[in-house]
Amino acid sequence: MKVLAAMSGGVDSAVAAALAVEQGHDVVGVHMALSKNREQTRNGSRGCCTVEDASDARRAADHIGIPYYVWDLSNDFHDLVVEDFLSEYSRGRTPNPCVRCNERIKFAALMDRARLLGFDAVCTGHYASIRNEGPKGARSLHRSANMLKDQSYVLAVMGPEGLARSVFPLGDFADKAEVRAEADRRGLGVGHKPDSYDICFIPDGDTRGFLERELGEQPGEIVDTDGRVLGEHSGTYGFTVGQRKGLNLGRPAADGKPRYVLDVKPETRQVVVGAAELLSTRTLIASDVVPFEDLDKGREVEAQIRAHGEAIGGVITSVEAGREGEAEIASVSVELARPIRGVAPGQTLVLYAGDRVLASATLDARA
């Protein structure tokens, strides 16, 4: 196959590209320049897509012996990922920008360009596996053998069409140390490069500061479940459901127990706080459903709402079909076997059957 290898400049994508060549594919490397700041440099292990990363990717491609290009996708990234991030927080929701980047940049914009240029598939260094274990032997997305690095959660949004044009050579590596050793063995020069963490466009890790700079101060009240004013804030975007720290209320609850964010209401500029037990729910309701196979009412599933969170068993209680011309499934509801805390609108819900991905969706509400 003719394969386009996305090369971030890190060890994972470099090894993935080398393995794709070894598997006999005709491989071309491409680095996606996502930052509008051309002088951005790496700050410790934070951030990605820096000038150092582009140079590291080029050296790895040269060593592997494949053509290498840099594609400027910074405008797409800003419009489809950063602006979405700001919009979701301003609406009182909690988005996952890595999910949006995978959906709209790495497996939409990149695949569109690859297809137009005649490539059969896109190869990345994501930790996930592709097998033919779906209904009737269809291609299916599975968790990685390395559960600590598993990225099936953030990849689930690509859907079956994206999966059909993807290659994940690292899916069977059980440990990151094995990947680093593979890089060293091949002389790729990035074997001991630190991983990037946090949100790439907030390299200092200060999400609240970033939101305040971009959205400006929007002062409002922090209230309890009875509407009593307990404090003030500079913007509802600085809070997410389940948050405990940073409330700065100044006085404890009557029972002395900690308070948590229960709801964020940007329309009234209110943040509602209360006891921990009020955070728990067993009912998940989600829309923007991306199914890999049929979702039937009564089907047992495992539900995961955070990238490295626990998958909790449950049952699909309703599936609403989309209207003509819209998505195949409009919404899905799941009743969990036990309560889960900190469910926030805007989070990504991924449903599994064992280690196989069934669907991705966006959480709307909790009951």
C-alpha positions as CSV (number, residue, x, y, z in Angstrom):
1,M,0.0,0.0,0.0
2,K,0.9,3.6,-0.4
3,V,1.0,4.9,3.1
4,L,1.3,8.5,4.5
5,A,3.1,8.3,7.9
6,A,2.2,11.2,10.3
7,M,5.5,12.0,12.0
8,S,5.2,14.2,15.1
9,G,8.9,14.1,15.9
10,G,8.5,11.7,18.8
11,V,9.6,8.1,19.2
12,D,6.2,6.5,18.7
13,S,5.5,8.0,15.2
14,A,9.2,7.4,14.1
15,V,9.1,3.7,15.1
16,A,5.6,3.4,13.5
17,A,6.9,4.8,10.2
18,A,9.9,2.5,10.3
19,L,7.7,-0.6,10.9
20,A,5.4,0.4,8.0
21,V,8.4,0.4,5.7
22,E,9.5,-2.9,7.1
23,Q,6.0,-4.3,6.4
24,G,6.5,-3.5,2.7
25,H,4.5,-0.3,2.3
26,D,5.5,2.6,0.1
27,V,5.8,5.2,2.9
28,V,6.0,9.0,2.8
29,G,6.5,11.0,6.0
30,V,4.7,14.2,6.8
31,H,4.9,16.5,9.8
32,M,1.8,18.5,10.6
33,A,2.7,22.1,11.7
34,L,-0.2,22.9,14.0
35,S,1.1,25.9,15.9
36,K,0.8,29.4,14.6
37,N,3.9,30.4,16.6
38,R,6.7,29.4,14.3
39,E,9.2,30.0,17.0
40,Q,7.5,27.9,19.6
41,T,10.0,25.6,21.4
42,R,9.6,22.6,23.6
43,N,9.2,23.3,27.3
44,G,10.4,20.2,29.1
45,S,8.0,17.4,28.3
46,R,5.1,19.7,27.6
47,G,3.7,20.6,24.3
48,C,4.3,19.2,20.8
49,C,4.5,20.4,17.2
50,T,7.5,22.6,18.0
51,V,10.4,23.5,15.7
52,E,12.4,20.9,17.5
53,D,9.8,18.3,16.8
54,A,9.8,19.1,13.1
55,S,13.6,18.8,13.0
56,D,13.5,15.5,14.9
57,A,10.9,14.1,12.5
58,R,13.0,15.1,9.4
59,R,16.1,13.4,10.9
60,A,14.1,10.2,11.6
61,A,12.6,10.2,8.0
62,D,16.1,10.7,6.5
63,H,17.4,7.8,8.6
64,I,14.5,5.5,7.6
65,G,15.0,6.6,4.0
66,I,11.6,8.0,3.1
67,P,10.5,11.3,1.6
68,Y,9.5,13.9,4.2
69,Y,7.3,17.0,4.0
70,V,5.9,19.5,6.4
71,W,2.2,20.5,6.0
72,D,0.9,23.7,7.5
73,L,-2.4,22.8,9.1
74,S,-2.2,25.5,11.7
75,N,-5.3,27.4,10.4
76,D,-7.3,24.1,10.4
77,F,-6.1,23.3,13.9
78,H,-6.9,26.7,15.3
79,D,-10.4,26.8,13.7
80,L,-11.4,23.2,14.3
81,V,-9.7,22.4,17.6
82,V,-8.7,25.6,19.5
83,E,-11.9,27.5,18.7
84,D,-14.0,24.5,19.5
85,F,-12.2,24.2,22.9
86,L,-13.0,27.8,23.7
87,S,-16.6,27.6,22.5
88,E,-17.3,24.4,24.5
89,Y,-15.9,25.9,27.8
90,S,-17.8,29.1,27.2
91,R,-21.0,27.0,27.0
92,G,-20.2,25.3,30.4
93,R,-19.0,22.1,28.8
94,T,-15.8,20.0,29.2
95,P,-14.3,19.2,25.8
96,N,-11.4,16.8,25.1
97,P,-9.2,18.6,22.5
98,C,-7.2,15.5,21.8
99,V,-10.4,13.8,20.6
100,R,-11.2,16.7,18.4
101,C,-7.7,16.8,17.0
102,N,-7.8,13.1,16.1
103,E,-11.3,13.6,14.6
104,R,-10.8,16.8,12.7
105,I,-7.1,17.0,11.9
106,K,-5.3,13.6,12.1
107,F,-8.3,11.6,10.7
108,A,-10.2,14.1,8.6
109,A,-8.0,16.9,7.2
110,L,-4.9,14.6,7.0
111,M,-6.9,11.7,5.4
112,D,-8.6,14.0,3.0
113,R,-5.3,15.3,1.7
114,A,-3.8,11.8,1.7
115,R,-6.7,10.5,-0.4
116,L,-6.4,13.3,-2.9
117,L,-2.7,12.5,-3.3
118,G,-3.4,8.9,-4.0
119,F,-2.4,7.3,-0.6
120,D,-4.3,4.2,0.5
121,A,-3.9,4.7,4.3
122,V,-2.5,6.9,7.0
123,C,0.0,5.5,9.5
124,T,0.4,6.9,13.1
125,G,2.1,6.1,16.3
126,H,-1.1,5.7,18.3
127,Y,-1.4,2.9,20.8
128,A,-4.4,0.9,19.5
129,S,-5.0,-2.3,17.5
130,I,-6.9,-3.0,14.3
131,R,-8.4,-6.5,13.9
132,N,-11.0,-8.2,11.8
133,E,-13.3,-9.1,14.7
134,G,-16.3,-6.9,14.1
135,P,-19.6,-8.2,12.8
136,K,-19.1,-10.5,9.8
137,G,-15.3,-10.1,10.2
138,A,-15.4,-6.3,9.6
139,R,-12.4,-4.2,10.6
140,S,-12.6,-3.3,14.3
141,L,-10.8,-1.0,16.7
142,H,-9.3,-2.5,19.9
143,R,-7.4,-1.4,22.9
144,S,-3.6,-1.5,22.7
145,A,-1.7,-4.3,24.3
146,N,-0.1,-1.5,26.4
147,M,-3.1,-0.5,28.6
148,L,-1.1,2.3,30.3
149,K,-0.7,4.0,26.9
150,D,-4.0,2.8,25.2
151,Q,-5.4,5.5,22.9
152,S,-8.5,3.7,21.6
153,Y,-10.6,6.2,23.6
154,V,-9.4,9.2,21.6
155,L,-9.3,7.3,18.3
156,A,-12.9,6.0,18.6
157,V,-14.3,9.2,17.1
158,M,-12.8,8.3,13.7
159,G,-15.5,5.8,13.0
160,P,-15.3,2.8,10.6
161,E,-14.5,4.9,7.5
162,G,-11.4,6.3,9.1
163,L,-10.4,3.0,10.6
164,A,-10.5,1.4,7.1
165,R,-7.8,3.8,6.0
166,S,-5.6,3.6,9.1
167,V,-2.4,1.7,10.2
168,F,-1.3,1.5,13.8
169,P,1.9,-0.5,13.9
170,L,2.4,0.0,17.7
171,G,-0.8,-1.8,18.8
172,D,0.9,-5.0,19.8
173,F,3.7,-3.4,21.9
174,A,3.0,-4.2,25.5
175,D,5.4,-1.5,27.0
176,K,6.7,1.9,25.9
177,A,10.2,0.7,26.8
178,E,9.9,-1.8,24.0
179,V,9.2,1.0,21.5
180,R,12.2,3.1,22.8
181,A,14.4,0.0,22.5
182,E,13.2,-0.5,18.9
183,A,14.1,3.1,18.2
184,D,17.6,2.7,19.6
185,R,18.1,-0.5,17.7
186,R,17.2,1.2,14.5
187,G,19.4,4.3,15.4
188,L,16.4,6.7,15.1
189,G,17.9,9.1,17.6
190,V,14.6,9.8,19.4
191,G,14.5,6.7,21.7
192,H,14.9,8.7,24.9
193,K,12.9,11.9,23.9
194,P,10.4,12.7,26.6
195,D,6.7,12.3,25.9
196,S,4.5,15.4,25.4
197,Y,1.8,15.8,28.0
198,D,-1.2,18.1,28.6
199,I,-2.8,20.2,26.0
200,C,-0.4,21.0,23.1
201,F,-1.6,24.6,22.6
202,I,-1.3,25.3,26.3
203,P,2.3,24.3,26.8
204,D,2.6,25.8,30.3
205,G,-0.3,23.7,31.5
206,D,-2.3,26.6,32.8
207,T,-5.7,25.9,31.2
208,R,-7.6,28.4,33.4
209,G,-5.1,31.2,32.5
210,F,-5.4,30.4,28.8
211,L,-9.2,30.5,29.0
212,E,-9.1,33.8,30.9
213,R,-6.7,35.4,28.4
214,E,-8.8,34.3,25.4
215,L,-12.3,34.8,26.8
216,G,-11.7,37.6,29.2
217,E,-13.1,38.1,32.7
218,Q,-16.8,37.2,33.1
219,P,-17.5,37.5,36.8
220,G,-20.3,35.7,38.5
221,E,-21.4,33.9,41.6
222,I,-20.7,30.6,43.2
223,V,-23.9,29.3,44.8
224,D,-25.1,26.2,46.6
225,T,-28.0,24.0,45.6
226,D,-30.4,26.3,47.3
227,G,-29.2,29.3,45.4
228,R,-27.3,30.9,48.4
229,V,-24.3,32.9,47.3
230,L,-21.1,31.5,48.7
231,G,-18.5,33.3,46.6
232,E,-17.5,34.9,43.4
233,H,-15.5,33.8,40.3
234,S,-14.0,35.5,37.2
235,G,-15.5,33.1,34.6
236,T,-17.6,29.9,34.6
237,Y,-15.1,28.6,32.0
238,G,-12.6,28.1,34.9
239,F,-14.7,25.3,36.4
240,T,-15.8,21.8,35.4
241,V,-18.2,19.3,37.0
242,G,-16.4,17.3,39.8
243,Q,-13.8,20.0,40.5
244,R,-12.9,20.5,44.2
245,K,-9.8,22.6,44.2
246,G,-9.7,26.3,43.3
247,L,-13.2,27.2,44.6
248,N,-11.8,29.7,47.1
249,L,-15.1,29.9,49.1
250,G,-13.5,31.1,52.3
251,R,-15.8,29.2,54.6
252,P,-16.6,25.5,55.0
253,A,-19.9,23.8,54.5
254,A,-22.1,23.4,57.5
255,D,-21.2,19.8,57.8
256,G,-17.5,20.5,57.3
257,K,-17.3,18.3,54.2
258,P,-15.6,19.5,51.0
259,R,-17.7,21.0,48.2
260,Y,-17.5,20.1,44.6
261,V,-18.7,21.7,41.3
262,L,-22.1,20.2,40.5
263,D,-23.1,22.4,37.5
264,V,-21.8,25.2,35.4
265,K,-24.4,27.7,34.1
266,P,-22.8,30.2,31.7
267,E,-26.2,31.7,30.9
268,T,-26.5,33.0,34.4
269,R,-22.8,33.1,35.2
270,Q,-23.3,30.8,38.1
271,V,-21.3,27.8,39.4
272,V,-23.3,25.5,41.6
273,V,-21.4,23.6,44.3
274,G,-22.5,20.9,46.7
275,A,-21.7,17.6,48.5
276,A,-19.7,14.8,46.8
277,E,-22.7,12.4,46.8
278,L,-24.6,14.7,44.5
279,L,-22.0,14.2,41.8
280,S,-22.8,10.5,41.3
281,T,-25.0,9.2,38.5
282,R,-25.7,5.8,36.9
283,T,-27.4,7.2,33.7
284,L,-25.4,8.6,30.8
285,I,-27.0,10.4,27.9
286,A,-25.0,11.2,24.8
287,S,-25.4,12.5,21.2
288,D,-23.1,12.9,18.1
289,V,-22.9,9.1,18.1
290,V,-20.2,7.5,15.9
291,P,-21.0,3.7,15.8
292,F,-18.6,1.0,14.7
293,E,-21.5,-1.5,14.7
294,D,-25.2,-1.7,15.6
295,L,-26.1,-0.5,19.1
296,D,-29.2,-2.3,20.3
297,K,-31.3,-1.6,23.4
298,G,-30.5,-4.1,26.1
299,R,-26.9,-4.7,24.9
300,E,-24.3,-5.0,27.7
301,V,-21.4,-2.6,27.3
302,E,-18.5,-1.0,29.2
303,A,-18.6,2.8,29.3
304,Q,-15.6,5.0,29.6
305,I,-15.8,8.8,30.0
306,R,-12.1,9.8,30.4
307,A,-9.0,8.9,28.3
308,H,-7.4,6.9,31.0
309,G,-10.4,6.4,33.2
310,E,-12.0,3.1,34.2
311,A,-14.5,1.4,31.9
312,I,-17.7,0.6,33.9
313,G,-20.2,-2.1,32.9
314,G,-23.7,-1.1,31.9
315,V,-26.6,-1.6,29.6
316,I,-27.9,0.4,26.6
317,T,-31.3,1.6,27.6
318,S,-32.3,3.6,24.5
319,V,-31.1,4.3,21.0
320,E,-32.7,7.2,19.1
321,A,-32.3,7.1,15.4
322,G,-31.3,10.2,13.5
323,R,-33.6,12.0,11.1
324,E,-33.2,11.6,7.4
325,G,-30.0,13.2,6.2
326,E,-28.5,13.3,9.7
327,A,-26.3,10.9,11.6
328,E,-27.4,7.2,11.7
329,I,-27.9,7.4,15.5
330,A,-29.0,10.7,17.2
331,S,-28.5,9.7,20.8
332,V,-27.8,6.8,23.1
333,S,-28.4,6.3,26.8
334,V,-26.6,3.9,29.1
335,E,-27.5,2.7,32.6
336,L,-24.4,1.8,34.5
337,A,-24.0,-1.1,36.9
338,R,-22.7,1.3,39.6
339,P,-22.5,5.1,40.0
340,I,-19.8,7.2,38.5
341,R,-18.7,10.7,39.6
342,G,-17.8,13.8,37.7
343,V,-19.8,13.3,34.5
344,A,-19.7,16.6,32.6
345,P,-21.5,17.7,29.4
346,G,-19.0,17.8,26.5
347,Q,-16.9,14.8,27.7
348,T,-16.4,11.9,25.3
349,L,-18.2,8.7,26.0
350,V,-16.7,5.5,24.4
351,L,-18.5,2.2,24.6
352,Y,-16.6,-1.1,24.5
353,A,-17.3,-4.8,24.3
354,G,-14.3,-6.2,26.1
355,D,-11.4,-4.5,24.4
356,R,-13.3,-3.7,21.1
357,V,-14.7,-0.3,20.5
358,L,-18.4,-0.2,19.8
359,A,-19.1,3.6,19.5
360,S,-18.0,7.1,20.4
361,A,-20.4,9.9,21.5
362,T,-20.5,13.2,23.3
363,L,-22.1,13.4,26.7
364,D,-25.0,15.7,27.0
365,A,-26.4,15.2,30.5
366,R,-26.5,13.0,33.5
367,A,-29.6,11.9,35.4
